[in-house]
Amino acid sequence: MAPVVMWFRRDLRVRDNRALARAASIAGEDGVAAIFAFSAQLMAKSSPQRVSYLLDALRSLNLTVGDRLNFSYGDPARDVGDFASSLEASIVVATREFSPLGRQRDLRAKALLAERGIALELGDSPYLIPPGKLLRSSGDHYRVFTPFYKAVLAQGFGEPRPAPAVEFAPRSRFDALAQEALLAPLRFDVSQFPASEEAARHRLVEFLSASAASYRVDRNDPSLEGTSRLSPALRFGVIHPREIAAAAGDFPGGDEVLRQLVWRDFFAQVASSAPRGVWENFDTRYDLFEFDDPSTAQARDRLDAWKQGSTGYPIVDAGMRQLRNTGWMHNRVRMIAASFLVKDLHIHWRIGAKFFLEHLLDGDVASNNFSWQWVAGSGTDAVPYFRVFNPVLQSKRFDATGNYIRRFVPELAHLSNRFIHEPWEAPSQGPLAASSYPERIVRHDLEREEALRRYATMKRGGGWER
Ligand SMILES: Cc1cc2nc3c(=O)[nH]c(=O)nc-3n(C[C@H](O)[C@H](O)[C@H](O)COP(=O)(O)OP(=O)(O)OC[C@H]3O[C@@H](n4cnc5c(N)ncnc54)[C@H](O)[C@@H]3O)c2cc1C
């Protein structure tokens, strides 16, 4: 009897892995042949940060399964078919995916496998509730967060299950490029973010014990370790959200953690039911909005300054440097940096979203692109366009000590709290001068007016009121 193939993707764990449990339950004496199929195309596009985290998580999973994980490198849909065929397997099991790319790949994989008489069985999801399962009483998909959140609480999401007992078949495939990637030293230090199941669980308990009670407030202060930093582990399925939700319930303040986790489900269900709105304006009235032409020298210079963390706005620059240096950015600062690109620099949200996706360890097309659209005004439930974040006031309010800025923009570390949020106010000579830090590239007050002018033009052009 041939083994059952378990195809790991965004579920790099054994605990509460229901696809793996399913594979184990139908496997006979030849056990479960587990594979991870690298996509050469995605590997070429991903930042060293993301690749390093993925490799770290895969090494850990491979150890957990007794060094029996198979690895291919090329075209996943085709490679998994070849692998299953070579073992004469008749079933491939995997966790269902909901991103536009994941769904396309699975449709193709299903067709390629079917040509060889092999079934692709998809189940469970990387979410508390599979996208599309919860509908409004009208039968429509949810488009507003709070009713969705209430519906999730009412529905419940089940308890996490222990790792299933699995007999893993010996390894039969380990492509040379996969070996090269997995055996080389990591190109980027990702040790701040747990990439093994054990480390993720440890971080969860540590976070809930130390920070859940104050999470509601502290989660907005980027200078604190006030959030879980489990987003990369969630992105790659090193931990399932059911585990976080179940554990959070035992801690005061855990309800707010659950609420944030439900945002992840919310965006996933919007993306899966409206895939066009992932890269296009969800609210198509915003199609009339006039962004700057990205090919002009001014737009290119501004975008470059934003990417490099040299806009002259310390909180924006700290965030962009945190992203480049660590592969992660604090949520509050993501909002400020995104707003700055869209509303102060007048650059299309899609350009910023793409840059974030390439660099964030937790880069997830649903959470990322709908958060960008939330900021830009074109998303579901979005902030109205006319609410323009003031980067100085946001900085004074949420990084009141200036310590976040000091950490990521060391050339400003000598400035007092009075000047650190707006170094252009510091005396141009003497110890409080802003040293090598760049001049601000735009004036927020002027660009805010310009953003509002364009907003009014869009509204007039579209003949709508809001
Ligand atoms: C412009 C922008 C882009 C973003 N891009 C991504 C992305 O690509 N991937 C991503 O996972 N999150 C994204 N977020 C949401 C949020 O910033 C991160 O999930 C959060 O910062 C992760 O840190 P944490 O694990 O410490 O979160 P915690 O505060 O500990 O929250 C726990 C978990 O809840 C989920 N969560 C928390 N806040 C949000 C939120 N606002 N939206 C969706 N899920 C949330 C995450 O899975 C997170 O790990 C983005 C937000 C903005 C404003």
The ligand as a Gaussian input file, in Angstrom:
#p B3LYP/6-31G(d) Opt

LIG

0 1
 C       -0.371000      49.054000       6.520000
 C       -0.496000      47.763000       7.322000
 C       -0.025000      46.570000       6.790000
 C       -0.165000      45.375000       7.510000
 N        0.297000      44.203000       6.954000
 C        0.138000      43.038000       7.629000
 C        0.588000      41.809000       7.066000
 O        1.109000      41.756000       5.935000
 N        0.436000      40.676000       7.803000
 C       -0.148000      40.704000       9.047000
 O       -0.245000      39.637000       9.675000
 N       -0.604000      41.831000       9.575000
 C       -0.471000      43.001000       8.923000
 N       -0.914000      44.165000       9.495000
 C       -1.636000      44.103000      10.776000
 C       -0.763000      44.274000      12.032000
 O        0.081000      45.366000      11.891000
 C        0.079000      43.034000      12.363000
 O       -0.717000      41.875000      12.326000
 C        0.663000      43.159000      13.769000
 O        1.467000      44.307000      13.854000
 C        1.480000      41.928000      14.088000
 O        2.152000      42.078000      15.298000
 P        1.837000      41.143000      16.535000
 O        1.908000      39.716000      16.120000
 O        2.717000      41.559000      17.648000
 O        0.330000      41.520000      16.826000
 P       -0.559000      41.358000      18.132000
 O       -0.969000      42.716000      18.548000
 O        0.104000      40.502000      19.126000
 O       -1.878000      40.650000      17.584000
 C       -2.013000      39.221000      17.538000
 C       -2.305000      38.800000      16.130000
 O       -3.536000      39.365000      15.694000
 C       -3.454000      39.684000      14.309000
 N       -3.612000      41.130000      14.141000
 C       -3.320000      42.112000      15.019000
 N       -3.659000      43.312000      14.527000
 C       -4.138000      43.094000      13.302000
 C       -4.652000      43.939000      12.276000
 N       -4.763000      45.258000      12.429000
 N       -5.049000      43.368000      11.113000
 C       -4.985000      42.020000      10.926000
 N       -4.520000      41.168000      11.877000
 C       -4.105000      41.710000      13.034000
 C       -2.077000      39.265000      13.838000
 O       -2.171000      37.986000      13.277000
 C       -1.279000      39.262000      15.127000
 O       -0.159000      38.413000      15.089000
 C       -0.793000      45.382000       8.786000
 C       -1.249000      46.598000       9.311000
 C       -1.090000      47.768000       8.600000
 C       -1.606000      49.061000       9.196000

